[in-house]
Amino acid sequence: MKRTIRLAVLAVALPAALAAIVGSVGWEATWAALRNAGPTAFLAVGALTGLVLLLQAAAWRALNRPVRHRIRFRTLLEGVTTGMAVNILTPSSYLGGEPVKVIFARRRTGLPYPQLAGTVLLGKFLEGLSFVLLFAICAAAAVVGFRRTLLSPPNLALGVTLLGLTAVLLLLAAALWTSLSRRWCPLTRILRWIRLLRPRSRRLVRLCRRTREMERQVSRVFGQAPAAGREAFGCLLLTHVAMFLKPAAFFLAGSRLGLSLPELGLLFVVSQAFLAFQLTPSGVGTLDGGLLGAFALMGLPSADAMAYLRKRGLVSSEMI
């Protein structure tokens, strides 16, 4: 009953928030920008979205190879697509769909859960490392390109926040790399601490054992199969590059508007930051507002921003 009420509230609140944002920009201006972009921009963004799914499936296949998992590429692609759909409904677009991918692959292949979870976890770690690399590059490009705007009042706080977030992400990436290289098992250690609160819990004992097995597999594949790790890392890095290029593809194919590297970098870091801490499914409202602010900093019309957001949302829904 509570879930039904929650879904009903979301079903009403999200379209209302979207309508309010479009209304603040202007319905006529947004519709005109959408017509000006045309189907070419829609196809360009859709192609990049499809490429993201294919690359994620290819990365997962590369990580399954060292543990001798023979899974059809179609199954991996279906699992990735299902996981991405679940991510839209979670508080972060980067977390939430991983268990679904494991369950999906388990039901299709019958392989053990800990082994499948190990490949998914290592893929998530490599995705995080590749993401931080591109995020740092984009943040640097944005700060250099918009230094007069981001490093002086009234936007100084925004620039400092961007630099601070980038520094934190780089530190976390360094800690993750060290953990993988030295074969640490941080998740197992956290579960052991939790077990101190409930020492007689059989469920925690089983979970701790499976987590230790999963983390050992992750470290083993990372250390003993570097070629597979490099292949997966490259594929996942390209997924972030594809997302980085989405605004460029939309505006170049639609209105023949070219965006500079600092502009693309600013759009990437703003959108990824809001998607990581979204307050609503798919970031409706929070992401829109953040990107509208980024477009304002770049001096681009808000109607063009709304047109891009609506095309982006439609493509994501259809692909998922």
N, C-alpha and C positions, 0 to 999 in steps of 0.2 A: 504494500500500500504506500509506504513512504517513497519507494523508488518510483512508483507511478506518479505521485505528486511532484517529485523532483523533476522527472522528465517533462511533465506537463508545464511546470514553471519555466524550464529551459526552452521548451517549444514556443512559449509566448515571449519570454524575455529576450532571447537572442535575435529574432526578427525585429522586435521593437527597438533594440539597441542599434541594429544595423540601419533600420529606417531612420532613426534619429540622426545618426551620423551622416547618412546620405542627404537627409533633409537640411542639415546645417551647411553642407557644401553647396547643395542646390540640385534638385532632381533633373532639371533641364540641362544644366551644364554637365552632370554626370552622364546622362543618356547621350548627349552630343559627343562626349569624349569616347564613350563605348562604340558608337557608330563610326567615329573617326578611326578607331583602332581596327575594327573589322575582323573578319575571320582569320586573317593571316596571323595576327597577334595571338589569337586564341590557339591556333595550331602550333605556333612557336613555343608558347608556354606549356602546352600539352605534351609536345615532344620532349622537352626537358624534364617534365614530371615523369614520363615513361622511362626516360633514360636513368633517372634516379632509382627507380624500382629495379631496373635491369642490373645496374651496377651493385646495388645492395645484395641482390640475389647472387651475383657473381662472386662477391666478397665472401658470402656465407658458404658458397660451394668450395672456394679455396681453403677455408678453414676446416671444412669437413674432410678434405682429402687426407691430411696427415693421420687422422684417427680412423681412416678406412670406412667412412660412411658413404655408401653409394645411394645418393638421393637424386632423383630426377630434377633437372633445372626447373621444370614447370612447377614441381612441388615447392621448391625453394621460393620461386617467384610468388606463388599463391600465399605462402606463409608470410613473406615480406609485405605483401599488399594488405593482408589481414591485420598484421601488426601495425601498419601505418594507420589503418582505419581506427584501431583502438586508441592509438596515440592522440588522435584528434579530440577524444573525449576525456583525456587525462589532464591533470594540472600542468603538465609539461609535454611538449611535442616530442621530447627525446626519451621519455620514460613511460612505461605502461604497456607497450605492445610486446615486450620480450617474452613474458610467460605465454602469451597467445601463440607466438611463433613456435615455442618449444612444444606446446600441446598439439598444435596443428601438425608439426613434423612427426611427432610421436604417433599420432593416430594414423598418419599416412604410411609410416615406415615400420613402426614397432620397435624402433631403436630405444635404448635406455634413456630415461629422462636426464640423469646427471651428465651423460656424454653430450647429448643435444644441448643442454643448458650451458655446458662448457664452451661449445662453439659459438653460441649466441653471446655469452658473456665476453669472450675474447673479441668478438666482432664489435661489441659495444665499447670496449676499451680502446680498440684501434680507431673506431669512429670518433671517440672523444679526442684522441691525440691528433687525428687529421683535422678535426674541427678547430681545435685550438690553434693549430698552425695557420689555417686560412683566416681565422678570426683576428689573430694578431697582425697579419699582413694587412687585412682590410682596415683594422683600427688605426694602424700607422698611416695608411694612405689617407684615411678620412681626417685624421688630426693634422697631417701636413697640408692637405688640400684646403681644409677649412680652419686653419690655425687662427685666423683673425676672428672667426666666429665662435669657435669652440674654446679658445684659450683667452677670452676676454669677456667682461660683463656684457650682457646679462646671462650669457650661456656658459660661463666659466665652470659652474658646478657640473654641467652636463659633460664638458670636456674632461674634467678631473675624474668624474665617475667612470667614463669610458676608459681612461688610462688605468684607473684602479682595478676595474673589472678585468681588463686584459692582463694585468700583472697577476691577479689571483688565479686566473685560468692557466697562465704559464707555470705558476708554482704547482698547481694541482696536476698538470700534465707531467711535470718533472717528477713529482711524487709517484704518479701512476707508472711511469717508465721504470723508476727505481724498484717499485714493488714487483713488476713483471720480471725484471732482470734478475732480481735476487730471490725470486720464487717465494715471496711472502704470501701469506693467506689472511688478509685483513678481514674478510667476511667471516671466516671461520672463527677468528679471534673474537669478533663482536658477538657471535652467537654463543661462544663459551662464556662471555661475560653475562649474557642474558640468562644462560643456564644457571648461574649462581643464584638468580632470583627464584627459579623453579627447578631445582636439581632433580626432582622425580618425574619430570615431564618426558614421557617416551617420545612424544612428537618432536620436541627440541633435540633429543638425542639423535633421532633419525635425520632430522634436518641438518644438524651439525655434521653428521657423517657424509651425507650427500654433498653438502657444500664444500667440505674438505676434498672430496673426490673431484668435484667440478673445478675447484681452484688449482688442484695439482695438474689436472689436464690442461688448463689454461697456461700455466707456467711451462709445462712440458712442450706443448706445441709452440709457444712463443720462443723457447730456447732452442729446441731441436729441429724445428721446421721454419727457419727464417725466410725461406723463399715463399712459403705460403703466407706468412705474415706480411711480407713486402707486397705481395700481390693483393691481398685484402686491403692493406693500407692504401695502396694506389687507387683501387676501385672506390674506396670510401672517400678518399680525398676528392676524386672526380665527382662524387655525388654532391659535395659541398660546392665545388666549382660550378656545377650545373645550377644549383640554387642561387649562387652568386650571379649567374648570367641571366636569370629569369627576367629581371626588370629591363636589362639591356635588350633581350630578345623581344620583349613586349613592345617597348617604345620604338625600337628600330624597325620592326616588322609592321607596326601599326601606323605610327605618326611620323616615321622617319626621323625620330629624335635620338641623337646619340648621347649617351651618358658617359662622363669621364670616369677614370679609375677612382678618384676620391668620392664621387657621387655614388658609384656602385658599392664602394666600401662602406660608406655611411648607411646605405639602405640595408646592406647585409648585416652589419653589426646591430642595427636597431631592430630589424625583424627577428634575428636569432635571439636577441636578449629578451624580447617580449614573448617569443614562442617558448623559451625555456622556463618562464615564470608566468604563463598565461593564467588568467583568472576565469576564463570561460572556454568552452570547447572550441578548438581551432583558433583561439585568441580573438574571437569576434568582440569588437569594442576596444579591447586593450591594444591589439595589434594595429587596428585601423587608426586609432589615435596616435600611436607612436610613429607610424609611417607618414601620417599627415603632417606631423611635426617635422619629420626629416625632409619631406618635400618642401615645406615652408622654409627650412634652413637653406635648401638648394635653390630657392626662388622659382620653383615649378608650380603650376596651377594645381589647386586642390582637386579639381574635377579630374585631372589626369591621374592623380593618386587614387581616387575612388574607382576610376575605370580599371586601373591595374589590379586593385584589390578585388573587385568583383570578378574579373577574368580569372584571377589566380584562384579564388574560391571555387568558381565553377569547374575549372580544370581539375583541381584537387578532388572535388566530390565525384566527378565522373571517373577519374582514374582509380579511386578507391571503391 
